[in-house]
Amino acid sequence: MGVKREFIGETGNGAPVYGYHISNTNGMEVVVLNYGATIKNIFVPDKNGEKIDVALGYDDLNQYFTNDVFFGSTVGPSANRIKDAKYKIDDVEYILPVNDGPNNLHSDANSGLHKRVWDTIEEENSVTFKIEMEDGDIGFPGNKEISLTYSLSDDNALSLHYHATSDAKTLINPTNHVYFNLNGHKSGTIADHIMQMNASKYTPVVEGAIPTGEITDVEGTPLDFTTAKPIGRDINEDFDQLKLVGGYDHNFCIDNADGTRRSFCDVTSPATGISLHCSTTLPGFQFYSGNFIDNVKGKEGIIYNKRSGFCLETQFYPNSINEPEFPDSVFGPEREYDSITVYQFG
């Protein structure tokens, strides 16, 4: 068990990029980069004891400099979509980059936290990445300090601990955009994965994937995963919410979320026997079924296509900043941001 650092390359500005290999006594290993605080690899033993990589990504560092599908990226300071790329705090309006139709997606494609080199602190079984953002950077007020600690336990739990402070009220809602395929990153579709959620409600969307502001029951819809079923079983149903976003790309509301860590999703691969148990302190998560992956050359020369991986991005609800009935995503001098998300493999 421990952390080993590996030189990966340099950014265009000459900043060194390292891969940090975090391993445990069970043969599990996670590789994270200081560029974008990115998850590059997750090696997990399957039912035959063979170690396979269950995270989509790249071998070539240069591809992470583009990475328009956000493989493994830490997205921030605000993940997901903001309607009309603007919001108000205390009647002051802030303007964000317009980069997804008329809206903002994932803060900024070129200057978000996933495209920056973070400072690093190594410990025995964890790596902490830290970064600072100045007031007004990408349209977010406040001088901010943001940290993310990746740790790996001997029971195969990969923990992501986020913390952020700001000297002014600001929007903070980071997430990690890792794509999982429990059959192995090079195996193709995730349609056969069995999924069950602790989420009886979701936030429906309109065109552009912006929430309507409603919180709606999943019962009676293809978005109902309260009973275990294959991801692909209902994904092509004639249902307006699926057609709007090409499959699953919705925020699910975690049942009884109260700021303590709660289980929200379980996924199993019948092929490999690998399971994934997910928990978080956050109120919601975006289940994205990889609908827009299209002919992307990934690790080992593998071509990733539609539904080659799935994401479970923990978060405050999308566009919460503009929806008073959604959980409050404003933080500042009197309210520090702190969250934990755990992906535990079996």
N, C-alpha and C positions, 0 to 999 in steps of 0.2 A: 504494500500500500504506500502511495506517495505521489509526488509530483515531479515530472521531468520536463525540462524546457528544451525545445528544439527550434533552431533558427529556420524560418520558412522563406524569408525574402525581405524586400523593402518596398515601401510605397514610392510613388513618383517623386515625393519630396525627400526620399532617403531615410525615412523613419523605419527602424527595424521591426519586422513582424515575427512573432514567435508563436509556436504551437505549444500548449501546456498539456501534457499527458497526465491525467489523473486516473489512478488505478486503485482497485481494492483487492482483497484476498480471494474473491470469488471469480477472478478472471475477467471482470468487467473493466472497461477502459473508456474514458471520455477525453476527446481532444478539443480544446477551446483556444481561440486565437485572441490576441490583444487587439487585432484589427476588428472593430465592430463588436467586441466581446462575443464573438461568433462561435457557435457549436459546429465543429467541423466533422467529428466522428463520434458515434456511440457504438462501441463494440460490446455485444452481449452474447453469452453462451446460449445456444439453442438446446432443444431437448436431447440432442445427440452429443452435446458438449462442444460443438463446433462454434467458434467465435465469429459472429457476423456483424457487419456494420448496418445499423438500422436507421441511420440518418442520411438524407439526401444532401449532396454538396459537391464540392469540386476538389480536384487534386492540385490544380493550378491556382496559385494565389491571385494572379491577374484577373481571374474570373470573378473573384470576390469584389474586385474594384468596380465591377459592373453589377452583377447579381440582382437583376431587376425582378427576380422572383423571391428574393429575401431568404435564400437557403440559410438556416441557422442563425439569422441575424438577430441582434438585440435592437429592437425598434424603439425610438424615442426622440424627444421626451414624451411624445404622445403617439400611441399606436392607433391603427384603424382610421376611420373616416370622421372628418369634421365638415358638417354641412356648410356649403358656400365658402369654405376656407376662412372662416372668421368666427370670433366669439367675443363675449364681453365678460369682464370681471369688474364688479363695482362700477358699472356703467361706462367703463373705458373699453373701447373696441380694439381688438388685436387682429392683425391680418396675417394669414399663413400663406405659403406657396400654393397656388392653384395647380394641382398636378394629377387630378383624377376627375375628368370632366370639369364641372364647376367647383369641385370639392377638394379637400386636402386628404391625402392618404399617407399615413406613416411619417408625418412631420415633413420630411423632405427627402426625395430620392437620392440626391447628391450630397447633402450636408447633414443628414440625420446621424444619430449616434452609431448606426451600423456602418457608416463610412468614415469613422474617425479611429485613431489609435488611442487606446486607453492606457493609463498607468497601471502597473501591476504589483500586487503583493502576493508572494507565494507562501503557503503554509503546508503543514504535513499532509493533509488530504483535501486541500481547497486552494482556489485561486480567487483573489479579489481584484476586480477591475474598477478603476476610478477615473472619473472625468469631470471637468468643470465646463459650464456654459455661462457666458456673460449675458447680462440683461439685454433683451431684444434679439438675441441670436435666434434666427429662423422665425421670429415673430412671437417668441415666448418671453414674458417679462421675468425679472428676477435674476440675480446671480445665483447659480445653482451648482451644487455638488452632488453628483450621482455615483452610486456604487452598486456593483453586482458581484456577489460571491457565489461561485460554483463550488459545491462540495459533493463528495461521493462517499457513501457509507458502505459498510461491509454487507448490508442487506440490499445492495443494488439500488439505493435511492439517490437519484441525482437531484440535489436541492439548489434552487435559484433564489437567493435572498437579495432583494432590491431595497435600496435606501436612498432617499434624496432629501436635501434641504434647499430652501430658497429664502432670500432676504426680502422677497415680495410675493404676494399672492400670484400663483401661476398654475397652469394646467400641467399635471404630471400623470402620465398613464403609460408607462413602458410595458413591453412584453418581449418574449422571445418567439421567433418565427421558425423554429425548427420543424422540418418535415419528417415524419416518421414513416417507415415501412417495416413492419415487424417480420415480414418475409425476407428482409434484406434489401438494401438500397437498390440493388440491381435486378430485382425480381419482377418489376412491372407493377400491375394494378394492386391497389389496396382494397378492392371491392369485396374480397372474401373475409376481411377482418371482422371479428365479432365485437360489437360495441354496445355498451350500456352506459347511460348517463344518469346522474343525480340532478336532473333538470327537467321540471315539468312545465316550464315556461320559456319563451324566447321573445326576442324583439323583432317583429316583422319589419321588412324594408320595402322601400319604393325603388324605382329605377335609379341606378347609381349606388345601390346598396346602402342608402342612408335610412336609419330607423325612422319609423313613423312617429315614434314617441309612445306607442302602445307596448304593453307587456301581455302576451297572449299565450294561452294553453297550447301545448304541443299535441294534446290528445286528439286523435282522429285525423292527424296529418302525417305526412312522410317524415316530419321532423321529430316524431316520437321515438326516442331511444330509451324510454324508461324501462322497457323490457328489452333484453339483449337481442340483437339482430345483426345480420351482415350489413356493412356499410353500403354495399351496392344493391341491396334488395329493393329499396324504394327510390333510389337516386334519380331515376329517369321517369318518375311518375308525372302525370299531367297536373301539375300543381304550380300555381303562379309564383310562389316563393322560390321554388327550385328553378323555374324557367328564367326568373329575373337575374340570377347569378350563375347559372350553368351547373347547378348541383347544390351541395351544401356550402354555404359561406355566410353563416349566421351567428349572432351572439346568443348564447344560451344562459339563462339565469339560474344560478346554482341554488338549489332548494335550501332554505333556512340559513342562507349566508349571513354571518354576523360578525365578520372580522377575525374569527378564529379559523384554524385550518380545517377545511372540510373536503371530503372526497367528492369528486365531480364527474369522473369518467373512468371506465375500465375498458380496455381493448385487448383482444387476444388474436394471435395468428394460429389458425388450425394447422398450418403447414410446418411451422417451426416450433410451436409450443410456447413461444415467447409471449408474455403478457405485460401490459403496461397499466399501472394503477396511478391515477392522478389526483392530487389534492392541492388546495390553495387557500389563502386567506382572502382572496379577492372575490367580488360578487358575481363575476361572469367569465365566460370564455368563448372565443371564436372557434367554432369547428369549421375548418376549411378543408374541402376534399380535393384540393389540387386541380381545380377545374381548368386553370389557365396555364398549366405547364405545357409547353409546346416545343418539342424537338430541342431540348436543352442537353448539351453534352456535359455529363457529370463525371464523378469519380470512376476510375478504371475504364474510361472511354464509353461508359454506358449512356445511352440516350434516354433521358427522362421525358415522358409524355403525360398527357392528361391522366390525373388520378394515380400517379406513381407514388404519391405520398400524401399524408394528411397532417394538418396542424391542429393543435389544441392550445390556443393563445390566451392565457389568462389576462384579465383586464377589468377595468371599469367599462360599463357599456359604451359602445360607439356613440359619439356625439353627445355624451353625458353633459358636457359643458354647456350645451344649448337646450337641454331637456331637464327642466326643474324637477320632474318626477323620477329621474334616473339617479343612481348613486352619485354623490358629490366627488368630483375629481379635481377640486381646487385645493392646493396646498401652499404653505407659506411659513412665515416666522412662527406662527402659533400652531401649526399642524405639519409635522414632518411626514413624508411619504415612507411607508415601510410595508413590504409584502413578501410572502414566501410562496413559492410554487415548487412542488415535489413531483418528479416523474420516477416512479419506482418500478423496476423491471423484475419479472419473475420467470 
